[in-house]
Amino acid sequence: MSHPVSTVGVKLATACLACSISLGAAAQSASASAEPASAASASSPAVESRDKPSSKPRTASKSPKKHALDHSGKTQRGKASYYAKRFAGRKMADGTPMNPQADIAASKTLPLGTKAEVKNLENGKSEVVEIRDRGPYVDGRIVDLSPKVAEKLDIVEDGVAPVEVRPIEVPQPDGSVKLGDGARDNGASSSGR
């Protein structure tokens, strides 16, 4: 009598295994045809992997990586985007809440506390910001701006614009402050912080 039960158990296990393999292949096929991660926005919701039940949730955008800090004060060029309104009040990398009305920005490579001039290369408008957060984590973007700064630079309508970021004052690892490329045009003086 135990023989038919074990046969039923083996058949049931085989059927379950076949279903999970076909579901895993379907999930892989769907994810292979999905939009590439670099084209997705950094605010995309987490998507759980179905190929491995024990895998952690992943996001459509690239995970934040550790980037080497750039203390050189050299000008950077790339694209700017800006914080969505839903980020208002969220804690930034420096521990303060994100204030959409402040002249602040996020950078992957500039040290926190850096003051920099951000210039919209399409219209020549520029604003001075303080780096208080990390990001953006989308390829080609070098700075995320507060909504107030994005408005001043006329970036809100398009959402992204080519910019030049010229550091003015760059905090150094030893506690001093280095004058950057933007210091000449903005009249900054070394404060020796």
C-alpha positions in Angstrom: 0.0 0.0 0.0 2.9 2.4 0.6 4.1 1.9 -2.9 1.2 3.7 -4.7 1.5 6.6 -2.2 5.2 7.1 -2.9 4.4 7.0 -6.7 1.8 9.7 -6.2 4.3 11.7 -4.2 7.0 11.4 -6.8 4.5 12.4 -9.6 3.4 15.4 -7.6 7.0 16.6 -6.9 7.8 16.2 -10.6 4.8 18.2 -11.6 5.7 21.0 -9.1 9.3 21.1 -10.3 8.1 21.3 -14.0 5.8 24.2 -13.1 8.5 26.1 -11.3 11.0 25.7 -14.1 8.5 27.0 -16.7 7.6 29.9 -14.4 11.3 30.7 -13.9 11.9 30.7 -17.7 8.8 32.9 -18.3 10.1 35.4 -15.7 13.6 35.4 -17.3 12.0 35.9 -20.7 9.9 38.8 -19.5 12.8 40.5 -17.7 15.0 40.1 -20.8 12.5 41.9 -23.0 11.9 44.7 -20.4 13.3 48.2 -20.6 17.0 48.4 -19.7 17.8 49.5 -16.1 19.7 52.5 -17.2 16.6 53.9 -19.0 14.3 53.5 -16.0 13.9 56.3 -13.5 15.6 56.1 -10.1 12.2 56.2 -8.4 10.9 52.9 -10.0 9.3 50.5 -7.6 11.1 47.4 -6.4 10.5 44.4 -8.5 10.9 40.9 -7.0 12.9 38.3 -8.9 10.8 35.1 -9.6 13.7 32.9 -10.6 15.0 32.3 -7.1 12.6 32.3 -4.2 15.4 33.5 -1.8 16.5 36.4 -3.9 16.2 40.0 -2.5 14.0 42.6 -4.2 15.8 44.5 -6.9 15.0 47.9 -8.5 14.7 48.7 -12.1 17.4 51.3 -11.7 21.0 50.6 -10.8 21.8 50.2 -7.2 23.7 53.0 -5.5 27.4 52.3 -5.8 30.2 53.7 -3.8 31.9 56.4 -6.0 35.3 57.8 -5.3 34.9 61.4 -3.9 36.4 64.1 -6.1 38.1 66.7 -4.0 39.9 68.3 -7.0 37.4 71.2 -7.5 37.4 70.5 -11.3 34.4 71.3 -13.5 32.1 68.4 -14.4 29.7 68.1 -17.3 26.7 65.9 -17.6 23.0 65.9 -17.1 20.9 67.3 -14.3 17.6 66.1 -13.1 15.6 67.1 -10.0 14.0 65.6 -6.9 10.3 64.6 -7.2 8.0 66.3 -4.8 7.5 63.0 -2.9 11.1 63.3 -1.6 10.3 66.4 0.4 11.2 65.8 4.0 13.1 62.6 3.4 16.4 62.3 5.2 19.4 63.2 2.9 23.0 61.8 3.2 24.0 64.7 5.5 21.1 63.8 7.9 18.9 66.9 7.1 15.4 66.6 5.6 15.1 67.4 1.9 13.7 70.9 1.6 12.3 71.5 -2.0 12.7 75.3 -1.5 16.4 75.1 -0.6 19.4 75.7 -2.9 20.6 72.1 -2.6 21.7 69.2 -4.8 22.9 65.6 -4.8 26.1 64.4 -6.3 27.7 61.0 -6.5 31.2 62.3 -6.4 31.4 65.8 -4.8 31.9 65.8 -1.0 29.0 66.7 1.1 29.1 70.4 2.0 30.6 71.4 -1.4 29.3 74.6 -2.8 29.0 74.6 -6.5 27.6 76.6 -9.4 25.3 74.6 -11.7 24.8 76.1 -15.1 22.1 75.0 -17.6 24.1 74.7 -20.9 20.9 75.1 -23.0 20.0 78.6 -21.7 23.1 79.8 -19.7 21.2 80.2 -16.4 23.1 79.3 -13.3 22.6 78.9 -9.6 24.8 78.1 -6.6 23.9 75.0 -4.6 25.2 73.1 -1.6 25.8 69.3 -2.1 23.9 67.6 0.8 22.9 64.2 -0.7 24.1 61.3 -2.9 22.8 60.6 -6.3 21.5 60.6 -9.0 21.9 56.9 -9.8 21.1 57.1 -13.5 23.8 56.8 -16.1 25.0 60.2 -17.5 23.4 62.3 -14.7 25.8 64.1 -12.4 23.5 66.1 -10.2 20.0 66.0 -8.8 18.6 69.5 -8.0 15.9 70.7 -5.6 12.7 71.7 -7.3 13.4 75.3 -6.5 16.8 75.2 -8.3 15.3 73.2 -11.2 12.7 76.0 -11.6 15.3 78.7 -11.6 17.3 76.9 -14.3 14.2 76.1 -16.4 14.7 72.3 -16.1 11.3 71.4 -14.7 9.4 71.2 -18.1 11.9 68.8 -19.7 13.0 67.1 -16.4 16.6 66.7 -17.5 19.1 69.2 -19.0 22.8 69.3 -19.9 24.7 71.1 -17.2 28.1 72.2 -16.0 28.9 71.9 -12.3 31.8 74.2 -11.2 32.8 73.6 -7.6 33.4 76.8 -5.6 34.4 75.4 -2.2 35.3 71.8 -1.7 35.7 70.3 1.8 38.9 68.3 2.0 39.5 65.2 4.1 41.9 67.1 6.5 39.1 69.6 7.3 40.4 72.4 5.1 38.4 73.9 2.2 39.8 73.9 -1.4 38.7 76.6 -3.9 37.4 75.0 -7.0 37.1 76.1 -10.7 33.9 78.1 -9.8 35.6 80.2 -7.1 37.1 82.7 -9.5 33.7 83.8 -10.9 31.8 83.7 -7.6 34.3 85.6 -5.4 34.8 82.8 -2.9 37.6 83.0 -0.4 39.2 80.2 1.5 37.7 79.9 4.9 40.1 77.1 6.1 37.3 75.1 7.7 
